[in-house]
Amino acid sequence: MITRRRFIKKAGSIGIALYGASYGIQGLLKHAESAEGTIPDLVVTKNASPSTLTRKAIDALGGMKKFVSRGDVVVLKPNIGWDRTPEQAANTNPEVVLELIRMAYEAGAKKVKVFDRTCNSPERCYINSGIAKAVKSVDGEISHISDRGFIRVDLPHAQLLKSWLVYKEALDADVLINVPVAKHHGLTNLTLAMKNWMGFLGDDRGKIHQDIHQNLADINTLFKAKLTVIDAIRILVANGPSGGNLEDVRRLDTIIAGTNCIAADSYGATLFGLKGSDLGFIRNGYRMGLGEMDLAKLNVKVIDVGSA
């Protein structure tokens, strides 16, 4: 078993992502694939184009109409936080975003909105990530977050974070879809779905970094995504969250999709040679009843699209 300390020390090595992907499936998932006709808790698709992997994963969960109804306003939350290209794996892959918007409109969505509170220049992040172009190409609505758009919201089920400024347009959505990229993070070890909601928070987000593992769990008592899609087309195995060096990027051509962020993040951890229980924010979310982190207790369907 690879330890967390060893992972942090050797996250930049070429073998970690490949080991993690293999070990995670073979060593941690001690269950059969989904029985015929049942809807799995998680779907993992591999070895095809980003758009094909995304569509196959959602279809295996029951199709986008299971999550989006006619007339819904959908808010899609990718990571657009960094002035990086898709090849650098610091932001969500734009082809994944494009396909999800396309599928939401096919299911009858009235409008699909995309926005994120970026860490670098919003204009450069939106353009260089490729996400602005992808959103506009399928008639999605992409906008920069405005400081005037935040409202203070109570978190009655939180343990530490009792209230925070939250972007109202995200709270007003009929459907939230969480679309993070899987990558290394210097403070939390990894950033996946649970941490991706940081892009909807106002005020001084640096304060969240104090007791961050509990604060991230607390944030997830507020945001309830109907669908979580983790982009692991390319993963960043070191020097996250911003990255920048292509030597830190591993291409896995993988999508993880499900309805629960704890479950999705727990599987995402296996791509890095870890278990969900190795990550404090996942452990805390599990203890608060936000989802299951033991993959052996979940119905996971792995689809190798390339071998079909």
NORNOR-V872217 format. One record per pair of residues at least 12 apart in sequence whose C-alpha atoms are under 7 Angstrom apart, sorted by sequence separation. I is the first residue (numbers start at 1). GAP is how many residues later the second one is. D is the distance in whole Angstrom. If there is no record, write none. Layout:
i	gap	d
I	GAP	D
I	GAP	D
//
This chain:
i	gap	d
45	12	6
79	12	5
80	12	7
152	12	5
153	12	6
180	12	6
236	12	6
237	12	6
44	13	7
79	13	5
152	13	4
153	13	7
180	13	5
236	13	5
43	14	6
78	14	6
151	14	5
152	14	6
235	14	6
236	14	7
150	15	6
151	15	5
178	15	7
234	15	6
235	15	5
150	16	5
151	16	6
180	16	6
234	16	6
235	16	6
277	16	7
43	17	7
150	17	4
151	17	6
234	17	4
276	17	6
43	18	7
149	18	6
150	18	6
233	18	6
234	18	6
149	19	6
233	19	5
234	19	7
232	20	6
233	20	4
262	20	6
40	21	6
195	21	6
232	21	6
233	21	5
39	22	6
122	22	7
194	22	7
232	22	5
233	22	7
39	23	7
231	23	7
232	23	6
262	23	7
231	24	5
262	24	7
230	25	6
231	25	7
194	26	7
229	26	7
230	26	5
113	27	6
114	27	6
115	27	6
229	27	6
230	27	6
266	27	6
112	28	5
113	28	5
114	28	5
115	28	6
117	28	6
229	28	4
262	28	7
263	28	6
111	29	7
112	29	6
113	29	6
114	29	7
115	29	6
116	29	6
228	29	6
229	29	7
262	29	5
263	29	6
115	30	6
228	30	5
262	30	6
263	30	5
227	31	6
228	31	6
260	31	6
262	31	6
227	32	5
228	32	7
167	33	5
226	33	6
228	33	6
166	34	6
167	34	6
74	35	7
81	35	7
166	35	5
68	36	6
73	36	6
76	36	7
80	36	6
81	36	7
82	36	7
94	36	6
98	36	5
102	36	6
165	36	6
166	36	6
70	37	7
71	37	6
72	37	5
73	37	6
74	37	6
75	37	6
76	37	6
77	37	6
79	37	7
81	37	4
82	37	6
83	37	6
94	37	5
98	37	6
165	37	5
193	37	7
69	38	6
70	38	4
71	38	5
72	38	5
73	38	5
74	38	5
75	38	5
76	38	5
77	38	7
80	38	6
81	38	5
82	38	5
91	38	6
165	38	6
64	39	6
68	39	6
69	39	6
70	39	5
71	39	5
72	39	7
73	39	6
74	39	6
75	39	6
77	39	7
81	39	6
95	39	7
101	39	7
64	40	6
69	40	6
70	40	7
94	40	6
98	40	7
68	41	7
83	41	6
84	41	7
54	42	6
65	42	5
83	42	4
64	43	6
82	43	5
85	43	5
86	43	6
51	44	6
81	44	6
84	44	6
85	44	5
86	44	7
50	45	6
51	45	6
54	45	7
80	45	6
83	45	6
84	45	6
50	46	6
80	46	6
83	46	7
178	47	6
51	48	6
177	48	5
182	48	6
80	49	7
176	49	5
177	49	6
178	49	6
179	49	6
180	49	7
181	49	6
182	49	6
176	50	6
177	50	5
178	50	5
179	50	5
180	50	5
181	50	5
182	50	6
175	51	6
177	51	6
178	51	6
179	51	6
180	51	6
181	51	6
150	52	6
179	52	7
183	52	5
184	52	6
182	53	5
183	53	4
184	53	5
186	53	7
161	54	6
182	54	7
183	54	6
184	54	5
186	54	6
160	55	7
184	55	7
185	55	5
184	56	5
185	56	5
161	57	6
183	57	6
184	57	6
183	58	7
159	59	6
158	60	5
158	63	7
157	64	6
217	64	6
216	65	6
155	67	7
194	67	6
213	67	5
214	67	6
217	67	6
193	68	6
213	68	4
217	68	5
214	70	6
193	72	6
192	73	6
118	81	7
117	82	5
116	83	5
117	83	6
116	84	7
182	86	7
92	87	7
92	88	6
92	89	5
91	90	6
75	95	6
75	98	6
74	99	6
73	100	6
74	100	6
75	100	6
76	100	6
77	100	6
78	100	7
73	101	5
74	101	5
75	101	5
76	101	5
77	101	5
78	101	5
79	101	5
72	102	6
73	102	7
74	102	6
75	102	6
76	102	6
77	102	6
78	102	5
79	102	7
72	103	7
76	103	7
68	107	7
79	117	7
93	138	7
92	139	6
89	145	6
89	146	6
90	146	7
89	147	6
90	151	6
90	152	5
90	153	6
88	155	7
88	156	6
88	157	7
88	158	6
67	159	6
82	160	6
84	160	7
89	160	7
88	161	7
50	183	7
58	199	7
57	200	6
54	201	6
53	202	6
48	205	7
47	206	5
46	207	6
47	207	7
46	208	5
45	209	6
46	209	7
44	210	7
45	210	5
44	211	6
45	211	7
44	212	5
43	213	6
44	213	6
43	214	5
42	215	6
43	215	6
42	216	5
41	217	6
42	222	7
12	225	6
11	226	5
12	226	5
11	227	5
17	233	7
12	236	6
24	246	4
24	247	6
21	249	6
24	249	6
20	250	5
21	250	4
23	250	7
20	251	4
21	251	7
20	252	5
20	253	4
17	254	6
19	254	6
20	254	7
17	255	5
16	256	6
16	257	7
41	257	6
42	257	7
43	257	6
44	257	6
45	257	6
46	257	6
47	257	6
48	257	6
41	258	5
42	258	5
43	258	5
44	258	5
45	258	5
46	258	5
47	258	6
48	258	6
40	259	5
41	259	6
42	259	6
43	259	6
44	259	6
45	259	6
46	259	6
47	259	5
40	260	6
45	260	6
46	260	7
40	261	6
31	265	6
34	265	6
29	266	6
30	266	5
33	266	7
34	266	6
28	267	7
29	267	5
33	267	6
34	267	5
28	268	7
33	268	5
33	269	7
2	271	6
4	274	7
//
